[in-house]
Amino acid sequence: MINEQSEQLLGAWVTDPFDRSSIERFGQVQMVFEPNGKLTYIIIGNETNKIMLLSFRVEGDSLVTNQDLLRVKIEHVLH
């Protein structure tokens, strides 16, 4: 079950093509947040895409992602 803060992230998000700083730092990225707490993170390449299957939740002002297979917890501060 996800919380109210997590619900605000649901859907597909893409890197702003006019945000040069983000493109240089992260590349062209699409993130798909699902109601079941799953996150599909796609790095869009010229010829192929790289896909990471993650889980997510929001704790306070941080987005917490886990790569289930590696048991790694990563926190990102939300702005």
C-alpha positions in Angstrom: 0.0 0.0 0.0 1.4 3.4 -0.9 0.9 6.6 1.0 -0.7 9.9 -0.2 2.7 11.4 -1.0 3.6 8.4 -3.2 0.2 8.8 -5.1 1.3 12.2 -6.4 4.1 10.4 -8.3 1.9 7.9 -10.1 2.1 7.8 -13.9 4.9 8.3 -16.4 7.5 11.1 -16.0 10.2 12.0 -18.5 13.3 14.2 -18.5 12.4 17.7 -19.7 14.1 17.9 -23.1 14.8 21.6 -22.5 16.6 21.1 -19.2 20.1 20.8 -20.4 21.5 20.2 -16.9 19.2 17.2 -16.3 19.9 15.7 -19.7 23.7 16.0 -19.1 23.5 14.6 -15.6 20.9 11.8 -16.1 20.4 11.4 -19.9 17.0 11.0 -21.4 15.0 9.1 -18.8 11.4 7.9 -18.4 10.1 6.8 -15.0 6.8 4.9 -14.6 5.4 4.9 -11.0 2.7 2.2 -10.4 0.1 2.1 -7.7 1.6 -1.2 -6.4 4.9 0.6 -5.4 6.8 -0.6 -8.5 9.0 1.8 -10.5 10.2 1.2 -14.1 13.2 3.4 -14.7 14.2 3.6 -18.4 17.3 5.2 -19.7 16.6 6.0 -23.4 19.5 5.4 -25.7 20.1 6.1 -29.3 19.8 2.4 -30.3 18.7 0.6 -27.1 17.1 1.4 -23.8 18.3 0.3 -20.4 15.5 -0.7 -18.0 15.7 -1.0 -14.2 12.8 -2.6 -12.3 12.6 -1.0 -8.8 10.2 -0.5 -5.9 9.6 2.9 -4.4 8.1 4.8 -1.5 8.1 8.3 -0.1 9.5 8.9 3.4 9.1 12.6 4.4 10.8 14.6 1.6 12.7 11.7 0.2 12.0 9.3 -2.6 13.3 5.9 -1.5 14.0 3.3 -4.3 15.1 -0.3 -3.9 16.5 -2.5 -6.6 14.9 -5.6 -5.3 17.4 -8.1 -6.7 20.4 -6.2 -5.2 18.7 -5.2 -1.9 20.1 -1.7 -2.3 18.2 1.3 -0.8 18.7 4.7 -2.4 17.2 8.0 -1.1 16.6 11.1 -3.3 15.4 14.4 -1.8 12.3 15.6 -3.5 12.0 19.3 -4.5 
